[in-house]
Amino acid sequence: MDKKSKKMVYEKQAEILKALAHPVRVSILDFLKDGEQCVCDIAEFVGSERSNVSKHLSILVSCGILECRKEGLNMIYSLKAKCILGFFDCITTCLKQQANENIKLLKAI
């Protein structure tokens, strides 16, 4: 892959990371890990207004992490890129490692 193509890939990867960089969006993905949900249930889970949640959902759909379909009057959302859950497992591992390092540091004081 040439430098220009690599740069384009890096930019697209950064767009996905930016889409993930919000606590509400992270909680939406956590909620959807068990299956599809309507926007009303997602809004209740994250404790936010539907209009605000819809904005977050549109960001996640536009970058390809989620997909949606209409069912009657409801919009139903689901994980399109389920592999993203592995990324969150990795982040949790990093947090645990940091916590252990901080505990060791505090014990040394």
C-alpha positions in Angstrom: 0.0 0.0 0.0 1.4 3.4 -0.9 1.7 6.3 1.5 -1.3 8.1 0.2 -3.5 5.1 0.6 -2.1 4.5 4.1 -2.9 8.1 5.0 -6.5 7.7 3.8 -6.9 4.5 5.9 -5.4 6.3 9.0 -7.9 9.1 8.5 -10.8 6.7 8.3 -9.6 4.9 11.4 -9.4 8.2 13.2 -13.0 9.0 12.2 -14.2 5.8 13.8 -12.2 6.5 16.9 -13.7 10.0 17.1 -17.2 8.4 16.8 -16.4 6.2 19.8 -15.0 9.1 21.9 -18.1 9.9 23.8 -19.5 8.2 26.9 -23.1 8.1 25.6 -21.9 6.4 22.4 -19.9 3.9 24.4 -22.9 3.1 26.6 -25.1 2.7 23.5 -22.7 0.1 22.1 -22.6 -1.7 25.4 -26.5 -1.8 25.4 -26.6 -3.1 21.9 -24.1 -5.9 22.5 -27.0 -8.2 23.5 -29.1 -7.4 20.3 -31.0 -4.9 18.5 -33.0 -2.2 20.3 -35.4 0.6 19.5 -34.3 4.2 20.0 -36.8 4.6 22.9 -35.2 1.8 24.8 -31.7 3.1 24.0 -32.6 6.6 25.3 -34.0 5.1 28.5 -30.9 3.1 29.0 -28.5 6.0 28.5 -30.7 8.4 30.4 -31.0 11.0 27.7 -33.6 12.5 25.4 -34.5 10.7 22.2 -33.4 13.7 20.1 -29.9 13.7 21.7 -29.6 9.9 21.4 -30.7 10.0 17.8 -27.7 12.4 17.1 -25.3 10.0 18.7 -26.9 7.0 16.8 -26.5 8.8 13.5 -22.8 9.3 14.1 -22.4 5.6 14.9 -24.4 4.6 11.8 -22.5 7.0 9.5 -19.1 5.5 10.4 -20.4 2.0 9.9 -20.5 0.7 13.5 -24.3 0.5 13.7 -27.1 -0.2 11.3 -30.8 0.6 11.5 -34.1 -0.4 10.1 -37.6 0.9 10.4 -40.2 -1.3 12.1 -43.6 0.4 12.1 -43.0 3.8 13.7 -39.8 2.7 15.5 -36.2 2.8 14.4 -34.4 -0.3 15.4 -30.6 -0.2 15.9 -28.1 -3.0 16.0 -24.3 -3.5 15.9 -23.0 -3.8 12.4 -19.4 -4.1 13.3 -19.6 -6.5 16.3 -15.8 -6.7 16.3 -15.9 -3.3 18.1 -16.7 -5.1 21.3 -13.3 -6.7 21.2 -11.8 -3.2 21.1 -13.7 -2.3 24.3 -12.3 -5.5 25.9 -8.8 -4.3 25.1 -9.5 -0.9 26.6 -10.8 -2.5 29.8 -7.6 -4.5 30.0 -5.6 -1.3 29.6 -7.6 0.3 32.4 -7.0 -2.7 34.7 -3.3 -2.6 33.9 -3.2 1.2 34.7 -5.1 0.5 38.0 -2.6 -2.2 39.0 0.4 0.1 38.2 -1.2 2.9 40.2 -1.7 0.5 43.2 1.9 -0.6 43.0 3.0 3.1 42.9 0.8 4.0 45.9 2.2 1.0 47.9 5.7 2.3 47.2 4.9 5.6 48.9 
